[in-house]
Amino acid sequence: MEADKFKRYTVTAALPYTNGPVHIGHLAGVYVPADIYVRYLKAKGKDVIFVCGSDEHGVPITLKAKKEGITPQQVVDKYHRIIGDSFRDFGIGFDIYHRTSSKTHHETASAFFKDLYDKGVFTEEVTDQYFDEKANQFLADRYITGTCPVCGNENAYGDQCERCGSSLNPTDLINPKSTLSGEPPVLRSTRNWFLPLDKMEGKIRAYVESHKEWRPTVYGQCQSWLNGGLQPRAMTRDLEWGVKVPVAGADGKVLYVWFDAPIGYISATKDLFSLDSSEEYYMPKGKKGNWEDHWKKQDTKLVHFIGKDNIVFHCIIFPAMLMAHQDYVLADNVPANEFLNLEGDKISTSRNWAVWLNEYLVDFPDKQDVLRYVLTATAPETKDNDFTWKDFQARNNNELVAILGNFINRVMVLSHKYFEGKVLPAGTLTDADHALIAEIAQYPERIASSIENYRFREALSELMNLARAGNKYLADQEPWIVFKTDEERVKTVLNIGVQLSANLAILAAPFLPFTAQKLTDMLNFDLAAWDKAGTVDLIADGHQLNPSQLLFDKIEDDAITAQINKLQQSKIDNAVIEQEVIAAKDNISFDQFAAMDIRVGTILTAEKVAKTKKLLKLTIDTGIDKRTVVSGIAEHYEPESIIGRQVSILVNLEPREIKGIMSRGMILMAENPEGKLAFIAPPEGMANGSVVR
């Protein structure tokens, strides 16, 4: 159970980025587990705040604004409303849903930076950065695209190739160009302020190593960063959209979004405790108390719920910022989840391969808890997991309807049928009664222990085991048969059944809040505190139950087919878009084409590159020579299957070192909209060295 050393709790959920709605990957990774944890703490009577908000700065928002012909503020206003409404309607119980474009946040982030600046924490460094001469501005990494040096993807970004997953620097790209003007950028010097993580490495390592209880993915990723040696990281950027850097000589610069965003938790807390806040938030009028208690007192437990892609920012960079400030508590735990896939494929917002929360709430009205249940039951806590619509249907029909719903329905229907909905006193208890009562007593602590250790799948499974125990009890006691000969016995069985139903309402509330409310309405029962659960005297003798209604109903095949078809349509639409992108490429001159020396070659050897998933090392006979080429095709072809295959190879590409191997050339591949690759080769054998014209 939770240690008594913590007087209060501050729970944060990663700020969703406001360039699109929230999807089920976000829910499974962050918001559902965080909400379960907070609802449990509140049921325990703990002093807890749950803060979140829209992350409204950064390059992707400016790109979206440019694409749509609107301002960045209009972009974030639109999605802040969509996301906030969706969270509210889905029952995510934030105490405040804030936003980083607010006045309070800009003031808080600016003051935080200035405090570190005045303490001499930052170092000023001049570095070379790409500059767009036509647009007359420096380019953030995402404003630059080019050819990936690893896999040849011509649309790689300056920070990452989304085809092969390689982490890149803008200067790694082949033939880089600005997304603003389409022109090749030039390198220019610029000054920025860096957080010297290298000098803070000892303190950060000590902090991380004091939390070996963190999930293996979290602890392991932190150790990997530390063992690789921390490097200074720029905390400012050359942009216009964001929190202005509050020091002299910083015109045209804003705070790095990953410096700015986590401070959003603090600014949200400030406005939560402000009675006169006039900003447009999803929040109560104000909370009594002092916001600083939840961030600066050592008897506060700070917990960050995030996805695994944010681990380094919450476990290394943000703690380093807080250490440098010196006034703040550090996170006690960062229970990051892995990724949730969809129908066997990675969720992709750009390809519309997602289940959007705002659309789900329309397509499945009053079924918030079904999605909450499925996402918890399949939560990617220790490894990536997969959401499928068929599994969604099966878990609803075979678990929620057939187990939890079935038990409650039996108890309610029989209570009304035999005793007009009255809870009558239990008589003499049998061994079976005592066994179930003893079992009920164990579940509150069992479920609590799982929740407090961030094992939410396990906790939910225990809840369903209690419902299973109730079903078995009714099946063994057969009150529908016994009533004919022993009415007094049925009073006892149904009394225990009603008490178990009340226990289920309390214990289910963190996981299934809408269901718990529906159940308490049927029981005509005010939801008791968590510590009241585990007993069979929650509802008094003579209590009148309200009319029975089904907690859940079956989901039919038609509804599931419609969702699957919607996803398939996304693939079709994406294929059309891909074709349009290909058709829209800029023209090149004949001389540019003629400069490329493409030859027919034959693969002589092929082997996987160690410690990579996507790369093969090939030896190719080009007719000119035998050369080594590194190609990102390992996920499409086994090495032994392609030996002897003829290929087309660009032989006059500048050599480049990849994973310690000098690659001399590039294999030409065709790629369909689903990402499948195929060799470009003559249909019949040609001599090695034959020119492709």
C-alpha positions, 0 to 999 in steps of 0.5 A, spaced: 500 500 500 502 507 498 507 509 503 505 514 509 511 519 507 507 522 502 502 527 504 500 529 497 500 527 490 501 531 483 500 526 477 501 529 470 499 526 463 503 528 457 501 534 454 498 532 447 500 535 441 495 540 438 496 538 431 490 533 431 485 529 435 487 524 440 487 517 438 487 510 442 495 509 442 495 516 446 489 513 451 492 506 452 499 509 453 498 515 457 491 517 459 487 511 461 492 508 466 493 515 469 486 516 470 485 509 473 491 511 478 488 518 480 481 515 481 484 510 485 488 515 489 481 520 490 477 514 492 483 513 498 481 520 500 488 522 498 490 529 496 491 529 489 491 533 483 491 531 476 494 536 471 494 536 463 494 541 457 495 542 450 502 542 448 501 548 443 508 550 440 513 547 436 515 546 428 509 541 426 504 546 428 507 552 424 507 547 418 500 545 419 498 552 419 502 554 413 499 548 409 492 550 411 493 557 410 491 559 417 495 562 423 498 557 428 494 560 434 488 558 429 491 551 429 491 550 436 485 553 438 481 548 434 485 542 436 485 544 444 477 544 443 477 538 440 482 534 444 479 537 451 472 535 449 474 528 447 477 527 454 471 530 458 466 526 454 471 520 455 471 521 463 478 523 463 478 526 470 483 532 469 483 537 475 485 542 469 486 541 462 491 547 461 494 550 454 501 552 453 499 558 449 496 561 455 499 568 458 500 564 465 504 559 461 508 564 457 510 567 464 512 561 468 516 558 462 519 565 461 521 566 468 523 559 469 528 560 463 530 567 466 532 564 473 537 558 470 540 564 466 541 568 472 544 562 475 549 561 470 546 555 468 546 555 460 552 556 456 552 560 449 554 556 443 555 558 436 553 553 431 552 552 424 545 551 422 541 551 415 538 557 413 533 558 407 535 565 404 529 565 400 524 565 406 530 569 410 530 564 416 533 559 420 530 552 419 528 547 424 530 540 423 523 539 421 523 544 416 528 540 412 527 534 407 532 530 403 534 523 401 536 519 407 543 516 407 541 509 410 535 507 406 534 512 400 527 515 402 527 522 399 522 525 404 526 524 410 526 529 415 532 533 418 531 529 425 529 522 423 527 518 417 520 515 418 521 510 413 527 506 416 527 510 423 534 512 423 535 518 427 538 524 423 542 530 423 540 535 418 547 535 415 546 528 414 541 528 408 543 528 401 540 533 397 537 537 403 531 542 401 527 547 405 520 545 406 518 553 406 521 555 399 523 548 396 530 551 395 537 548 398 538 551 404 545 554 406 549 553 413 549 559 417 552 561 424 547 562 430 547 563 437 543 559 442 543 557 449 545 550 451 543 546 458 550 543 460 547 536 461 554 533 461 556 537 467 550 535 470 551 527 468 553 525 475 547 528 479 542 525 473 545 518 474 545 518 481 537 520 481 536 515 475 540 509 479 536 511 486 529 508 482 531 501 480 524 500 481 522 503 474 519 499 469 525 496 465 524 500 459 524 506 462 530 505 467 534 501 461 533 507 456 535 512 461 542 508 462 543 507 455 543 515 454 547 516 461 552 510 458 553 514 452 555 520 455 550 526 456 551 532 451 549 539 452 542 540 449 540 547 446 534 550 450 532 555 444 530 555 437 530 560 431 523 561 430 517 566 431 512 561 434 513 559 442 515 562 448 520 568 447 527 567 450 527 573 455 534 575 455 538 580 451 540 579 444 535 573 443 530 576 438 527 571 433 528 566 438 523 561 442 524 556 448 525 549 445 519 546 445 521 540 450 524 546 455 517 549 454 512 543 455 514 540 461 513 547 465 506 546 462 505 542 468 507 547 473 503 553 469 497 548 469 498 547 477 498 555 478 492 556 474 488 550 478 489 554 484 488 561 481 480 563 483 481 569 478 483 565 472 479 567 466 483 563 461 479 558 457 480 551 460 477 545 462 477 546 470 473 548 476 473 555 478 479 554 483 482 550 488 483 552 495 491 551 497 498 553 495 500 550 488 507 550 490 506 545 496 504 540 490 511 542 486 516 544 492 515 540 498 518 533 499 512 530 502 509 530 495 509 524 490 510 527 483 508 521 478 509 523 470 505 518 465 508 518 458 509 514 452 516 511 451 518 516 446 518 521 451 522 518 456 529 522 455 525 528 456 521 526 463 527 522 466 533 526 464 532 533 461 526 535 465 529 533 472 536 536 470 532 543 469 528 542 476 535 540 479 538 547 476 532 551 479 533 547 486 526 549 488 522 543 485 521 535 487 523 530 482 519 525 479 518 519 484 516 514 478 515 515 470 511 509 468 511 510 461 508 505 456 510 502 450 506 503 443 499 500 441 499 498 434 492 498 430 490 491 426 497 489 426 500 496 423 503 502 427 498 507 428 500 513 423 496 520 424 499 522 417 496 515 414 490 516 418 491 509 420 488 510 427 482 510 431 480 517 433 477 518 440 472 524 438 470 519 432 469 513 437 465 517 441 460 518 436 460 511 433 459 508 439 455 512 444 455 511 451 460 506 450 466 509 453 467 504 458 468 499 453 474 502 450 477 504 457 476 496 459 479 494 452 485 499 452 487 497 459 486 489 458 491 490 452 495 495 455 502 495 452 505 496 459 511 492 458 511 491 450 508 493 444 501 490 443 496 490 438 488 493 438 484 489 433 476 491 432 475 483 433 478 483 439 474 489 442 468 486 440 470 479 443 472 483 450 465 486 450 461 480 448 465 475 452 467 479 458 463 485 460 457 482 457 458 475 459 461 476 466 461 482 469 454 484 466 451 477 467 452 477 474 449 484 476 443 482 471 442 476 475 442 479 482 438 485 480 433 481 476 432 475 481 432 481 487 426 484 483 422 478 481 422 474 488 423 480 493 420 486 489 427 489 489 428 489 497 435 487 500 432 482 505 437 480 511 441 474 510 440 467 514 445 462 517 451 462 512 454 456 509 461 454 508 460 457 501 457 463 503 463 464 508 468 462 502 465 468 498 465 473 503 473 471 505 474 472 498 471 479 497 475 481 503 482 480 499 480 483 493 481 491 495 488 490 497 490 485 491 487 490 486 490 496 490 497 493 490 497 492 483 494 499 481 500 502 486 505 498 482 502 501 476 500 494 473 493 496 471 492 490 466 493 486 472 489 490 477 483 490 472 484 482 471 483 481 479 476 486 478 474 481 473 476 475 477 471 477 483 466 478 478 467 471 476 467 468 483 460 472 483 458 468 477 460 461 480 457 463 487 450 464 483 451 458 479 453 453 485 447 456 489 442 456 484 437 461 487 432 460 481 431 453 483 432 453 491 426 458 491 421 453 490 423 449 496 427 454 501 425 462 500 430 463 506 436 461 503 435 465 497 434 471 501 441 470 504 444 468 497 441 475 494 443 479 500 451 477 499 450 478 491 447 485 492 453 486 497 458 483 492 455 488 487 456 494 491 463 492 492 464 491 485 461 498 484 467 501 488 472 497 485 470 498 478 470 506 479 477 507 477 477 503 471 470 504 469 467 510 472 461 510 467 459 503 469 460 504 476 455 510 476 450 506 472 451 500 477 450 505 484 444 508 481 441 501 480 443 499 487 440 506 490 447 506 493 452 512 494 459 510 492 463 509 498 470 510 499 475 505 497 477 503 504 469 501 505 470 495 500 471 488 502 465 487 507 458 485 506 455 490 510 455 496 505 447 496 504 443 495 509 437 490 510 431 493 508 434 497 502 430 498 496 433 497 489 432 501 483 429 498 477 434 493 473 438 495 467 443 492 463 450 494 464 453 492 457 450 490 451 452 486 445 456 489 439 454 486 433 458 484 427 455 490 423 458 495 427 465 492 427 465 491 420 464 498 419 470 500 423 474 495 419 472 498 412 473 505 415 480 503 416 481 500 409 478 506 406 484 510 409 489 505 406 485 506 399 485 514 400 492 514 402 494 510 396 491 516 392 495 521 396 501 517 395 500 517 387 499 524 387 505 526 391 509 522 386 505 525 380 507 532 383 514 532 383 518 537 380 521 537 373 528 536 372 532 537 366 535 532 361 542 534 364 540 532 371 538 525 369 544 524 364 548 525 370 546 519 374 550 513 372 545 507 373 547 500 371 545 493 371 549 489 377 548 482 380 548 481 388 554 476 389 553 476 397 548 479 402 548 479 410 545 483 415 548 489 418 549 487 426 545 491 431 540 493 426 533 491 423 533 494 416 540 494 413 543 489 409 550 489 407 551 487 399 557 485 395 554 487 387 558 486 381 556 492 377 560 490 371 565 496 372 567 493 379 565 489 385 563 494 390 559 494 397 553 497 398 548 498 404 541 498 403 535 498 408 531 492 405 532 487 411 525 487 413 523 485 406 528 480 403 532 475 407 539 475 405 540 468 402 534 469 398 537 475 394 544 472 392 544 472 384 539 477 383 540 482 378 538 490 380 539 497 378 544 501 382 546 508 382 554 507 381 556 515 381 553 516 388 558 519 393 560 514 398 558 514 405 559 511 411 553 507 414 554 503 421 562 503 420 561 500 413 563 505 406 557 504 402 558 506 394 552 506 391 544 505 391 540 500 389 533 502 386 527 500 389 519 501 387 515 502 393 507 501 393 503 506 398 503 500 403 511 500 404 512 494 400 519 494 396 521 491 390 527 490 386 528 495 379 531 490 374 531 487 367 525 482 366 531 478 362 538 477 364 543 483 362 550 483 362 553 486 368 554 494 367 549 495 362 547 502 362 540 504 364 537 510 360 
